[in-house]
Each structure stands twice: as structure tokens, then as C-alpha cells.
Amino acid sequence: MSHVHLSLQDAHDLAFNCLRDAGADDNNANAAAARMVQAEADKCYSHGLFRLAWYVKGVKSGRVNGTARPRINQLAPAVLQVNGDGGFAPYGQEIAHRPLVACARQQGIAALAFTNMFHIAAMWPEVEKLARDGLVAISVTASYPYVAPAGGSRPVFGTNPMGFAWPRGEKDPLVFDQASSSTARGEIMIAARDGHTVPETAGVGPNGETTTDPNVVLQGAQLGFGGYKGASLAMMIELLAGPLIGDFLSIEAKSDDGGNGGPPKGGELIIAMDPAMFGDADGFLAHGEKLFESIAEQDGTRLPGERRFANRAATKTDGIQVPQALWDEISALRD
């Protein structure tokens, strides 16, 4: 497969200009482009430039507000809400970061509910950023209904990812971002694009049939990881990122889209905790490192996030490789 080489700055400029051409203003285009390029830098391709067509389609159609001005409200001493003004999540997250940090440090724990926004970005950047400020962070969000409940064959839940980050002082934080589905939606879409198979655990066909064909899974339903365990987590996230904060369930996001195939509209919940106010301010870092050392001493193990950080260091100088098929798709966005 042929590729096009880009520096990270070139990739950012490409995404930014596509979004500006579509009608987004500088603030919204820059935030969305930065999030996609951060995913490319970490070699998480399913959340990188692969998502650009969705971003552009959302703005061009008028469904997404490309000039959104997110608004922050304080609902309770430890509860913040961001009304995304119908825009993409990255700009709202950028605006809300400092207020969330301040609230968590004042209260010990703070929740941030994002509503009225479109979320197709990776989740680790916001929790990683909070951990670099010394906080422990958890985030959850829903999407479109892609995942069947345990024992079922029709989609009800989103892939419903969860992000978690733990600070490590001067070291890079521990960070993971994983779907509650067996396989991320974007990975199945990339497998379909590139002609690869997927594991049988990824999903089922429209009639519940077992398959390794990603195209058949995309027509059917994905499965939760670990059977009912992943499905239960997906259900929990639906409730936390939907009814709890007054936003869509995945099935409601699909109805809102009306079959247009644009990005999903929905909510996100972030919980940030200040370890200094949980009773072990002087010892929690060393205590956590004891666990990490126990993991790392075994051959074949690594801590979540380590591969992303290594990739990030490499692409900073080496740049990225964009598959020719994706490059052609992006080029067509500007025609």
C-alpha cells in the first residue's frame, strides 16, 4: 500500500484548512485539527485524519456549528456543565480544562458534563492533560448504536469508550482509552477500507451470524468485550453520558442524525480528582509506582500509554505516513 509522507505541522495545516473551507472558524478548526493530529502522532489512526471527512461533512451540512462558542455553567460546587453550542468536542474541552482543574483542586473532586456537542475524537488527550496537572481523571462518552446487548444481535449501545489517567510526577502519566466494544468502530472501518479481516469477537452480521468480514459487521452489530461484561460497561456509560447529564442515548443520537451519516451528537462526563485531598497526599505517587513496578518486572508487559508516548516521540521528527486512499479522500474534500 502506498503512502504520502507529512510532517505533523503539514498534517495540522491540511486538517485546519479543510475545516476552514467547510465553514469552521479558526478556534473550532484549530481545536479539531489538533486533536486529529495528536492521534496521528500517537499512531492511533482510527481517530486521526481518518475522521476528517466526518468533521468536514458535519460542518458543511450545517448540522455541526463550526463557529460554536461553548458556555460553562456551575451547577453545584463540584459540578460543571459545558453547553457545546452544537460544535465539536475539542474546542469545548479546551475551554473547560482550566475551570475543571480549579474546581477539582478546590473541592477535591469535580465532575464536568459536556452537552449539546458532537464527539468523534479520541478520549485520552483530555484525561492525559488532567493527569499532567496532577489530577486523577476518568471520562466516558457514547456514540451511535453500534453494539448489541449481551445475547442480542441488534445495535443498542455505542462503542462507549472510557478514558483513565493517573499522574506520575515527572514521568509521563499512565493513560488508557478503550472502547467497551471488543473492537473500536474505527478499526473495523479501516479493516474494511484496507481489505483485512477482523476477529470473530468483533461483531455479528445482520442476522446474528458469526463473521470475520468487517463489511458484514458494519451492516450488523458489534459485540462488547468479554461478552456480558463489556455490554454491562457500555450500558453504564450510556446512562452516565446520557440520562445523568441530560443528553442523548446512542439510539437517540441515531434518530437525531436522521440517516445522514454525520458525526454523533451526545454527551461526555469527566470526573477529575485531586489526590492531595484524598488522605495520602505525600504517599500516593510512590504507592502507585509500587504497582507499576510489579507489572513492568514481568517480561512482555507494558503500562498503558507507553507505546503512544514512544510513537509520539518518533513522529515528532519522522512525521506520519498517510495511506494513499485516505489522502485521495482528503484531497477530494477540498475540490
N, C-alpha and C positions, 0 to 999 in steps of 0.2 A: 504494500500500500504506500503510495507517495504522500509526502507531507510538505507543508510550507513552514519555513522557519520564521519565527517572530521573536523579537525581544519583548520583555514584559511591558515596556513603555509603548511599543508598537501595538501590542495586543490591547492595551488600555485605550489608546487613541482610536483604534478601529472600533471597539465597542462603544466608546463615547460618541464618536461621530455618527455611527448608525442610529443611536438613540436620539441624538440631537436632530438628525434628519427626519426621524419619525415624529418629532414634536415635543420631546422632553427638554426641560430647561437644564442649565449647567449643573445645578445642585443634584437633581434626580439622576441625570445621565452619569455624572461622575461617581455617585454612590453605587449605582448598579454596575457600572463598568468595573469599578474597583473590586467589588465582591466577586464578579466572574473571573477577573484576572488573578485574584487571590486563590481561587480554586484551581485555576490553570497552574499557578506557581507551585501549588502543593500536589499537582498531578492528580487531582480529583476531577476528571474530565466530565463526569456527568453533571457537574454544577458549574462548569466553566463556560467557554464560548458556545458550547453545545446549547446553552439556554438562551443565547442572544436572540434567536428568531422568535421565541416566546415573548421576550421583553418587547421587541420591536412590534410584534403583532398586537400586543396589548395596548400600546400607546397609539399606534396607527388607527386602530379600530375605535378609539375613543373610550374604550371600556376602562382603561387604566389612566389615571390622571398624571400626565407627565410633568405637570407643574405643581404637584402636591406640596402642601405646607402642613406637615404633621403638627398636631397640637397636644401638649402634655397637660393632663389633669391629675390632681392628687385627690384620690377618692377616700383615703384613710391615711393615718400616719405612716403605715408601711405598705401602702398600695398606690401605685401609679398607673395611669392609663394613658396610652398614646392613641389618639384618633389619627389614622394614617392618611386621611383626606383622599382615600381612593387611589393612593400611589403605591409604588413598590416598597417592600420592607426595608431595604438597606438604608434609605435616607432617614426614615423614622428611627431606625436603630442608632444611626449616627447621632441624631439629635438627642436621643433619650439616654445615651450612655452615661454622661456625667451626672444627670439628676438621679439615675438609679444607683450609681456608686455612692453619692452623697446620702441618699435615703438609707441604704444598707448600713453605712457607717454610723448613721445616727440612731437607727432602730435596731441594728443587729441583723435583721433580715428584712428584705424588701421584695415585693412582687411587682412585676411590670406586665401589664396586659396590653398587647397590641390589637387593635380592632380596625376594621374598615381599611384593609390593605391587601396587597397581593404578595404572596410569599412563594418564591421558587428558588430561593438562594440556599446555599449551604448554611448549617447552623453553627458549626464550630467557631467561626470568626467572632461572634458576639460573646460566647462563653469564654473563649480564649482571652479576649480583650479584658473581660472582667477579672479573670484569674491573674493577668499581668498587673492588675491593680490590687492584688492581694485578696480577692474575694473567691469564695466557692460559688459556682453557678450551675444552674440546671435550666434547660429550655426545652419546650415541646411545641409542636405545631401539627396541624392536619393538612389535608390537601383535597384532591378529588377522590371519590370512592374507587379504589383500585384493588383492595384486599378483601377476601371473603372471610366471614367469621368462621371459627373452628367448626368443621363438619359441613360447612356450606360451600357453594360454588358460584355465588353471585357477589359482586363487589359491594361492600358497605363502608369499610374503613378506608382512610387514606394510608399511604405508606408510613405516615405518622412517626417522623423521626424524633429522637431525643438527643440533646447535647449535654455534656457534662464537662466541667473543668475544675481542676484543683491546683492552687498555686504551689510553686516550689522555690520560692525565694528568687535567687539569681539564675536559677535554671529555667528552661522552657517548662511551662506548665504541663500537667497531664491533661489531655483533652481527648474526648471521643465524641463522635457524632454518628449515630447509626439509626437506620430505619427499624421499625418494628416488624416490617415485612422481611421475608427471607432474603430478598434481593431488592436493592434500590430500583425504583422505576427507571431512572435514567440509565442504569447499567443494562437493563433489559432492552431499552430503546437503542442504545449503542450496539448491543449484540445483534439486534435486528438490522440496523444500518450496515454493519460490517460483515454480516453473514455468519455469525457464530451461534452456537447452541447455548442454552442455559441449563442449570441443574433441574432435575425433576421437582425439586423442592421449591423452585421459583414460583410456580403457579400452575394453573389448570386451564384447559380450553373452555369454550363457551358452554359445553355440555358436561363440564366437570371432568373431562378426560385428562389423563396424565400426558405430559408433553415436555419435550426439551426445545421446542421451536419457539423462539421469542415472539414471533409474529402471532402465533396461536395464543400465547399467554396474554399478549396485549389485547386480544379480542375477548379473552375470558376473564380470569381473576388471578391476582397474585395471592400468595399464601403467607401467613405470619411465620416468623422464625420459631422453630421449636413447637410447631402445631398450636395448641390452645394457649401456650404461654405467650407467644408473640401476639396472638389475636387479643388476649386479655390486655396486654400493654397498649395495643392500638386502640382498644375501647376506652381505656383510662385516658389516653391522650385526647381522644375525641371529646371527652367530657371536660377536660381541663382547658383545652384550647377553643372550645365551642361554648356549650351552655354556661360554664362557670363565668366566662368573661363576656357573654352576650354576643357571640359571633357564630359563624356557620359550623354545622356539622359537614362532613365531607359530602354526604348526599345532598345537602342544601347548596353547597358550592357548585355541584354539578348542575342543579336546576338553575342557579343564578347565571351560569355560563350559557345556558340555552343552546348547547351543542356547537358553540363557536370554536371550541378547542383552544381558547386562550389560557392564560395563567389562572390558577385558582385563587379565589378571594377567600380570606379566612383570618383567623386569629393566631396569636402566639402568646405563650406565657413564659416569662423568665423569672426565676427566683434566684436572688443573689444573697449570700450570707457572709457576714464579716466574722472570720474565726476569732478575732480579738475579743468578741463579745459572747463567746460560747463556752467560756470557762477554762480554756487551755491556751491562752494567748502566747505563752512562752514555749510551749512544747508541741503544738500541733504539727508544725512543719517537720520536725525531726521524727515524730511518731509516724507521719505519713511516709517518710523516706524509709523507715524500717520495713514497711510493706513492699515498697517499690524494689528495695534491695533483695528481698526474699524472692520476688518474681524474677528479677534480672539475673539472679545467680544460676538459674536453670537454662541450659542450652535450648536454643530455639524460641526463646521468649523475647518479647519487647514490650515496652509500655505504649499504650495508645497515644498516638500523636507523634511518636518518634520518627516514623517514616515520612510523615508530612513535613516535619521540620527539616529532615535531610533533603527532601525534594526541593523545599523552598530555598535552601542554601545553594543547591546546584543550579536551579533555574534562574536565580538572580544574575548569574553571569552567563549561563549557557542559553537562556531563553527557552522557548517552548516549540513543540512541533504540532502543527495543526493538520489533521487529516485533510487530504485534497477534497474529499466530498463535503466536509464541513466548510472548508474555505470557499468552495463554489457556492454553497448555500448562503454564506455570509456576504459574498460578493453580490449575489442577486438581491440582497436586501437594500442595496444602495442604487440599484438600477432604476 
